[in-house]
């Protein structure tokens, strides 16, 4: 279940009540016909609220259902995400379906990861590459002229809805999307995600993606993998020019919210890789000269729920925590206390994708082992999510289960970045 934002208004308006009622009715429907009838009403109301920028009304309904009716909350959240990232546009008497997609790029470096505006020639190249390998024959695409960091993505469903509409019209020959004049600053991480956002449009009811045109019978998994391999082979050099000095891994372009969630998960093992790479170079040690301490953290009053793991790094045989990274948990990710008992004999993953089926704590340990860190300690207690009062940085646990500030040795090479 996707959790709501914490900055929500408690006011429940009539439209919020109606949203809640429709979502509950839809989640309890006993037939597809009934479900679709409720869905049409719910979608129409969400469309009106997004068009009029009534984000607070949506937030109030989501807050209420999150606490009182989780299945209805999921129903409403799914509907809000679907409507805010899609559109129907009329052009020259024809109707077109549009879908906002995100093309996530995992990047890691010892330097800076670029973000910001993209030149027109690069946009033309990327659009041609995506049309040649990803899109259906009659689909069109327009790409926003910005390489987004997570801090620069739309902050609300209403903002996402407006962006989807603007890019969709541009794909059909409407006004060109202008670069953003003043982008929010991006925190300097050594492993982070960048996003290309685009709207794909196609004649109403027609296919958007290439694999939708395949003749039966077909293997959808193989078709998607083949599509991504071809797109990656052609687009990788173009993307690398946007991110000088970075290692990059391209992920599958997908529906906006799905792609963002997949990227959130995929960057976690990449952050471990970047941390180990950075520390070994700055401190002139081998990976087996590092030790890692894993602590489970959750919010106060969270009923024992683990919200994230914090990974502390020390030099072998030394108590001081010199670096730390955060491994957040998403959705329904949960761990059992004995989920690491079989890790000592588990085979090392050869690719980050092989971590996906394991429990979160197992993913953390395997990511560390895959990068050469063998001395790994896990505290079984749950810590409260504490932060430094001076700088706001998360505090990390040492071997004695004390929460401390991560501090690099004074004689180590300094750099301005920090890690997830």
Secondary structure, 3 states (H helix, E strand, C coil): CCCCCCCCCCCCCHHHHHHHHHHHHHHCCCCHHHHHHHHHHHHHHHHHHHHCCCHHHHHHHHHHHHHHCHHHHHHHHHHHHHHHCEEEEEECCEEEEEEEEEEEEEEECCCCCCCEECCHHHHHHHHHHHHHHCECCCCEEEECCEEEEHHHCCCCHHHHHHHHHHHHHHHCCCCCCCCCCCCCCCCCECEEEEEEEEEEEEECCCCCEHHHHCCCCCCHHHHHHHHHHHHHHHHHHHHHHHCCCCEEEECCCEEHHHHHHHHHHHHHHHHHHHHHHHHHHHHCCCHHHEEEEEEEEECCCCCCCCCEEEEEEEECCCCCCCEEEEEECCCCCCCCCCCCCCHHHCCCCCCHHHHCCCCHHHHHHHHHHHCCCCEEEEEEEEEECCECCCCCCECEECCCCCEECCCCCCCCCCCCCECC
